[in-house]
Amino acid sequence: MRLVDRHPEVDLEKLLARFVPPPRFQGATFATYRPDPRYPSQALAKERLRRWVHDRPRGLFRPRLPGPQGVYLDGGFGVGKTHLLVAAYLEAPAPKAFLTFEELTYALGLMGLREGARRFASLRYLFLDEFELDDPGNAQMITHFLALTMEKGLRVATTSNTPPGALGEGRFNAEQFKHQIQSLARRFAVERLEGEDFRHRDPGRYPEPLSEEALLARYREDPRPKTLDAFPELLAHLRALHPIRYRYLLEGVEAVYLLGLAPIPDQNDALRFVHFVDQVYNLGLDFRASGVPLREVFPETYRHGAFAKKYGRALSRLAELLG
């Protein structure tokens, strides 16, 4: 079976029904989060987020609370932000939704801003993973959406690799949206999580991909539902699909085999592959690959540019998957 032969369709109702935490994080609770004692901000963020979830309005009219309406978990990759966000989701009362920023922008594109704001404003809580503003269109739409919904009482918790006041920097002319971004930032209490990647991946010690012969042997012996694709063909296929479909591309699959990892010369393709890796990781799938060492997949100019944290997270996750 090949991923490149799959062409999943995603309708709005199917998308809305899937706004729950991904399988890898189903067991992520406040009790299982282990703050690194070297970085007190991790334990502090955990306790503040827990209090925020439980200090909730009661009754039909949801009176305004004295505390923050939104919580913004800011920090590097691998410090447990998504774990804490899922933990908060699991303890929050319904109606609620958990989704990524990519899923939110896609859903709003399908529904339209006004209808999307109406639907989401009917929730009590929205948990939004990987908040980022990559282009002016998203900046305008999301700031307007959050203004419409949070003014009606929606409580929002989000994670990001970028402080709210610096959203969009290095990716588009954020100065044009300075007022909107600052207005957005004022809606959130920012919890900064310091720390190291919990996977403790040293780039000099990344696990090496398999040889092509070893990969094919494992593929033939694997009895599970699995896919086998050549890396260049997979990149071409991802190019033809909206990233929201990558999750559905992997439906019914338990193991992904990829032949011929190679440096990615186009940054748009590299970012698509980052999103694909996120989906493989979040779904808890097994992943095996042959080809170049991991540190060669994303060129150094990418890894030190505007999307450096995305590439760092992808490499850390790939290292865990291959290890």
DARACOR-V349720 format. One record per helix or strand. SS is the DSSP state (@ for helix, = for strand). FROM is the first residue (numbers start at 1). TO is the last residue. If there is no record, write none. Layout:
{{SS FROM TO} {SS FROM TO}}
//
This chain:
{{@ 3 5} {@ 12 17} {@ 23 25} {@ 40 54} {= 70 75} {@ 81 91} {= 96 100} {@ 101 111} {@ 113 121} {= 125 129} {@ 136 150} {= 155 160} {@ 164 166} {@ 174 185} {= 188 193} {@ 203 205} {= 210 210} {@ 212 221} {= 226 230} {@ 231 239} {@ 243 249} {= 255 261} {@ 267 282} {= 286 291} {@ 294 296} {@ 300 303} {@ 308 322}}
//
